[in-house]
């Protein structure tokens, strides 16, 4: 085991119901697809930061099944099988103390 190299994977949690930045954010276009600063969306900015640290083959996006198409459109360098669409939200990123 001492000679084994570990591969680091990065995951972008890009779910949401589009309610936090209302009225700009809507269910069909939640905050991760919004451009709040600069010329790239929040999702694209997260990808840019991680791409400098890990290869695209080790980068994953978890999003709503309804948003897989827009995610692929915004991140053409990411393989489509690295975009995982959840059929329904599970509040996976919510801190237990906030529930």
C-alpha positions in Angstrom: 0.0 0.0 0.0 2.9 2.4 0.6 3.6 2.6 -3.1 0.0 3.2 -4.2 -0.9 6.6 -5.5 -4.2 8.1 -4.5 -6.4 9.8 -7.1 -8.2 12.9 -5.9 -11.7 13.4 -7.2 -13.6 16.6 -6.8 -17.4 16.9 -6.7 -19.4 20.0 -7.4 -22.8 19.9 -5.7 -25.0 21.9 -8.1 -28.5 21.2 -7.0 -31.1 23.6 -5.7 -34.7 24.7 -6.2 -34.0 28.2 -7.4 -35.4 30.0 -4.4 -32.3 31.6 -2.7 -31.7 34.3 -5.3 -35.3 35.0 -6.2 -36.3 36.7 -8.4 -33.2 36.1 -10.5 -33.0 32.4 -9.6 -36.0 30.2 -10.6 -36.7 26.5 -10.6 -35.8 26.3 -14.3 -32.6 28.4 -13.8 -31.2 28.0 -10.3 -28.3 30.0 -8.9 -25.6 27.8 -10.2 -26.4 28.9 -13.7 -26.5 32.6 -12.9 -23.6 35.0 -13.7 -23.3 37.2 -10.7 -19.7 38.4 -11.2 -17.6 38.4 -14.3 -18.7 36.6 -17.4 -19.0 33.0 -16.2 -21.8 31.4 -14.2 -21.3 30.2 -10.6 -21.0 26.7 -11.9 -18.4 27.6 -14.5 -16.4 29.5 -11.9 -16.4 26.5 -9.5 -15.3 24.2 -12.4 -12.5 26.7 -13.3 -11.2 26.6 -9.7 -11.3 22.8 -9.5 -9.9 22.3 -13.0 -6.7 23.9 -11.8 -6.4 21.2 -9.1 -7.7 18.0 -10.6 -8.0 16.7 -14.2 -11.5 16.7 -15.8 -11.6 12.9 -15.6 -11.6 13.2 -11.8 -14.2 16.0 -11.6 -17.9 15.3 -11.1 -21.0 17.4 -11.0 -24.1 16.3 -9.0 -27.2 18.2 -10.1 -30.9 17.7 -10.7 -31.8 15.4 -13.6 -33.7 18.4 -15.1 -30.5 20.4 -15.2 -28.1 17.9 -16.8 -28.5 19.4 -20.2 -27.7 23.0 -19.1 -24.8 21.7 -17.0 -23.3 19.9 -20.0 -23.8 23.1 -22.1 -22.0 25.2 -19.6 -19.2 22.7 -19.0 -18.3 21.3 -22.5 -14.9 20.1 -21.2 -16.6 17.8 -18.7 -17.5 14.3 -20.0 -21.3 13.8 -20.0 -20.9 10.6 -17.8 -19.4 12.9 -15.1 -22.7 14.8 -14.8 -24.9 12.9 -12.4 -28.6 13.9 -12.4 -30.6 13.1 -9.2 -34.2 12.3 -9.9 -35.2 14.3 -6.8 -33.4 16.6 -4.3 -32.3 15.1 -1.0 -30.7 18.1 0.6 -27.3 16.3 0.6 -25.3 19.4 1.2 -27.4 20.7 4.1 -25.6 20.7 7.4 -27.3 18.5 10.0 -27.6 21.4 12.4 -29.6 23.4 9.9 -32.4 20.9 9.6 
